[in-house]
Amino acid sequence: MELRVLNYFVATAQELNMTRAAQKLLVSQPALSRQIADLEDELGVKLFNRQPRHLTLTPAGQYLYEQAKEILTLASKTKSNLQSSAVISGDLTIAAGESFAMQRLMNIVSNIIRDYPTVKIHILSGDYEFAERRLNTGAVDFAVIIGNLPLDNYASLQLPEKDTWGVLMTKDDPLAKKSAITAEDLVGRNVLNSQQAENRKYFDSWFGNYKEQINIIGTVNLNFNGTLLVKNKAAIMLTLDKLANISDESNLTFRPITPMLKQPVTVIWKRETNLSPVADLFLNCLRASIDDD
């Protein structure tokens, strides 16, 4: 598969119309149709269902579309970094979960942007599976992982900060009167959980004998949308500290759980990988930041 043909395919998948895609690519419609047909022959699969006025992606086409976007992004990033190897330039891409520890990384990134104006920064937010997948495909330089997870296959640097688990609720919730929340306090309550915590059973031991009496109504993989349900008093939410706005202007508050449960925050990257100049700079600055502490 040539990158040029993948670019043709992605444009066609986005437009779902050969004529519009050809106009976007500045090629003739017959030439584009032939390239897509040749790609289908090469792969031995049908990528599009052809309708009279539009196209739809087949399951194979949808899969290739997702992969092709990452391949083209990686190719563009690699070209940019190679072309700028003589100076600190190019792209720095980080996939990260939500954590207050990200402030340390953003401080470093801010300094890099100030000192090297041609650097481009890309921050992708998601849970462990999301970040690890992006790192493994080479789509990102670094992943920020929250929790005690298997990281032996990666080079890593643990941050000094640790995240604290607790419960987010409205300020008029009866539990807001407590300084800390026990598993028993959640009995009979509608509770939102972190998707990663639910999948990896972080709280099973903490729930103890109360597990079956706690109504986990669903999960969120990022914090913001969950806070909207909490604001509506549809649920309270198990989440990490310092992720939600609990200022005087907000109707939300946070209480840690007891016994306390903390999570490490670790920056990982692929072993035996030659980092780009900007990625190497970021890593050196991060190490210096931790040493300064």
C-alpha positions in Angstrom: 0.0 0.0 0.0 1.4 3.4 -1.0 1.0 6.4 1.2 -0.5 8.3 -1.8 -3.2 5.6 -2.3 -3.9 5.6 1.4 -4.4 9.3 1.3 -6.8 8.9 -1.6 -8.7 6.2 0.4 -9.0 8.4 3.5 -10.3 11.4 1.5 -12.9 9.1 -0.1 -13.9 7.6 3.2 -14.3 11.1 4.6 -16.4 12.5 1.7 -18.2 9.2 0.9 -18.6 10.5 -2.6 -16.1 9.9 -5.4 -16.7 13.2 -7.2 -16.2 15.4 -4.0 -13.2 13.3 -3.0 -11.6 13.8 -6.5 -12.2 17.5 -6.3 -10.6 17.6 -2.8 -7.6 15.6 -4.1 -7.3 17.5 -7.4 -7.5 14.3 -9.4 -10.0 13.1 -11.9 -12.9 11.1 -10.7 -12.1 8.1 -13.0 -8.5 8.1 -11.8 -9.6 8.1 -8.2 -12.1 5.3 -8.8 -9.4 3.2 -10.5 -7.0 3.7 -7.5 -9.7 2.6 -5.0 -10.5 -0.4 -7.1 -6.8 -1.3 -7.4 -6.5 -1.0 -3.6 -9.5 -3.3 -3.1 -7.9 -5.8 -5.5 -4.5 -5.6 -3.7 -6.1 -6.2 -0.3 -8.6 -8.7 -1.5 -11.5 -7.0 0.3 -14.4 -4.7 -0.6 -13.8 -1.3 1.1 -17.0 0.6 0.0 -20.6 -0.3 -0.7 -21.4 1.7 -3.8 -24.8 3.5 -3.9 -26.2 5.5 -6.8 -25.3 8.9 -5.1 -23.0 8.0 -2.2 -20.7 5.4 -0.7 -20.7 3.6 2.7 -17.8 1.9 4.3 -17.8 -1.8 4.7 -16.5 -3.2 8.0 -13.1 -3.8 6.3 -13.2 -0.3 5.0 -13.9 1.1 8.4 -11.0 -0.8 9.9 -8.6 0.4 7.1 -9.9 4.0 7.6 -8.9 4.0 11.3 -5.5 2.4 10.6 -4.8 4.6 7.6 -5.3 7.8 9.5 -2.7 6.6 12.1 -0.3 5.5 9.4 -0.6 8.9 7.6 -0.2 10.8 10.8 2.9 8.8 11.7 4.4 9.3 8.2 3.8 13.1 8.4 5.3 13.3 11.9 8.4 11.2 10.9 9.0 13.4 7.8 8.6 16.6 9.9 11.1 15.4 12.6 13.6 14.2 10.0 13.5 17.4 8.1 14.1 19.4 11.3 16.7 17.2 12.9 19.3 20.0 12.7 17.3 22.2 15.1 14.8 21.6 17.9 11.6 21.6 15.9 9.0 19.1 14.7 6.1 17.5 16.6 5.9 16.4 20.2 2.9 14.1 20.8 1.7 12.9 24.2 -1.2 10.5 25.0 -2.4 10.9 28.6 -5.0 10.1 31.1 -6.5 12.9 33.3 -4.3 13.7 36.3 -3.2 16.8 38.2 0.3 15.5 37.6 -0.1 16.7 34.0 0.6 20.2 35.2 4.3 19.3 35.6 4.4 18.1 32.0 2.5 21.1 30.7 5.0 23.4 32.5 7.8 21.7 30.5 5.9 21.9 27.3 5.2 25.6 27.9 8.9 26.3 28.2 9.6 24.3 25.0 7.0 26.3 23.1 8.5 29.6 24.4 12.1 28.6 23.6 11.4 26.8 20.3 8.5 28.5 18.5 8.5 26.0 15.5 7.7 23.0 17.8 4.1 21.7 17.4 2.4 20.1 20.4 -0.3 17.4 20.3 -2.0 16.2 23.5 -4.3 13.2 23.1 -6.6 12.4 26.1 -7.7 8.9 26.9 -7.4 6.0 29.3 -4.6 3.4 29.6 -5.7 1.3 26.7 -6.0 4.3 24.4 -2.6 5.7 25.4 -0.8 2.4 25.2 -2.3 1.6 21.7 -1.2 5.0 20.4 2.3 4.5 21.8 2.6 1.0 20.3 1.7 2.2 16.8 4.2 5.0 17.0 1.5 7.7 16.8 2.8 9.3 20.0 6.2 9.9 21.6 5.1 9.4 25.2 2.1 8.0 27.1 1.2 9.1 30.6 -0.2 6.1 32.5 -2.2 6.4 35.8 -2.2 3.4 38.1 -0.2 0.3 38.9 -0.2 -1.3 35.5 2.2 -3.7 33.7 4.8 -1.4 32.1 7.8 -3.7 32.0 7.9 -3.6 28.2 8.5 0.2 28.2 11.1 2.7 29.3 9.5 4.6 32.1 9.8 7.5 34.5 7.5 7.7 37.5 6.5 11.2 38.6 6.6 12.4 42.2 2.9 13.2 42.2 0.3 10.5 43.1 -3.4 10.8 42.4 -5.9 10.2 45.2 -9.2 8.5 44.7 -12.3 9.9 46.1 -16.0 10.8 45.5 -17.3 13.8 43.6 -20.7 15.0 44.7 -22.8 18.1 45.0 -22.2 20.3 48.0 -25.6 19.7 49.4 -25.2 15.9 49.2 -25.4 14.3 52.7 -22.0 12.7 52.2 -20.5 16.2 51.8 -20.7 16.5 55.6 -18.1 13.8 56.0 -14.3 14.3 55.8 -13.8 11.0 54.0 -16.0 8.3 52.4 -16.2 4.7 53.2 -17.6 1.8 51.1 -20.5 1.6 53.4 -21.4 5.2 52.7 -22.0 4.2 49.0 -24.6 1.5 49.8 -27.8 2.2 47.9 -26.3 5.1 46.0 -26.1 5.6 42.2 -22.3 5.6 41.5 -20.4 6.4 38.3 -17.0 4.7 38.1 -13.9 5.3 36.1 -13.9 2.9 33.1 -10.3 1.9 33.7 -11.0 1.3 37.4 -14.0 -0.8 36.6 -12.3 -2.8 34.0 -9.3 -3.5 36.2 -11.3 -3.9 39.4 -9.4 -1.3 41.3 -12.1 -1.0 43.9 -13.1 -4.6 44.4 -11.0 -5.0 47.6 -12.0 -1.5 48.9 -15.8 -2.3 48.3 -15.4 -5.5 50.3 -18.7 -7.0 51.4 -20.6 -3.9 50.3 -19.9 -4.4 46.6 -23.2 -6.0 45.7 -25.1 -3.2 47.5 -23.4 -0.3 45.6 -25.3 0.6 42.4 -22.6 1.2 39.7 -24.8 2.8 37.1 -22.0 3.2 34.5 -18.5 4.3 33.7 -16.7 7.3 32.1 -13.2 7.2 30.5 -12.8 11.0 30.9 -13.9 13.1 33.8 -15.8 16.1 32.4 -18.9 14.4 31.1 -19.3 12.5 34.3 -19.3 15.7 36.3 -22.4 16.8 34.3 -24.3 13.8 35.7 -23.1 14.6 39.1 -24.2 18.2 38.8 -27.7 16.9 37.8 -27.6 14.7 41.0 -28.1 11.6 38.9 -25.1 10.0 40.5 -22.0 10.6 42.6 -18.7 9.7 41.0 -15.6 7.8 42.0 -12.8 9.9 40.5 -9.3 11.3 41.1 -8.6 14.4 43.1 -8.1 17.8 41.4 -9.9 16.9 38.2 -13.2 18.8 38.7 -13.9 22.4 39.5 -14.9 22.5 43.2 -14.3 26.3 43.7 -16.8 28.5 45.5 -18.6 29.1 42.3 -19.2 25.4 41.6 -21.9 23.3 43.2 -19.5 20.3 43.4 -17.2 19.0 46.1 -14.7 16.1 46.5 -14.1 13.8 49.5 -11.3 11.2 49.6 -12.1 7.6 50.2 -10.9 5.8 53.3 -8.9 3.6 53.6 -7.0 5.9 51.2 -6.2 4.7 47.7 -3.5 6.4 45.7 -2.3 5.9 42.1 1.2 6.4 40.7 1.6 8.5 37.5 4.2 7.2 35.0 5.5 8.6 31.7 6.4 5.7 29.3 8.0 5.5 25.9 9.1 2.7 23.6 12.4 1.0 24.5 15.3 1.2 22.1 13.7 3.9 20.1 15.6 6.9 18.7 13.7 9.8 20.0 13.3 12.9 17.9 15.3 16.0 19.0 12.2 17.6 20.6 11.1 14.4 22.3 14.7 14.0 23.7 14.6 17.6 24.9 11.2 17.0 26.6 12.5 13.9 28.4 15.7 15.6 29.6 13.7 18.5 30.9 11.3 16.1 32.7 14.2 14.3 34.3 15.7 17.6 35.4 12.3 18.7 36.9 12.1 15.5 38.9 15.7 15.9 40.1 15.0 19.4 41.2 12.3 18.1 43.6 
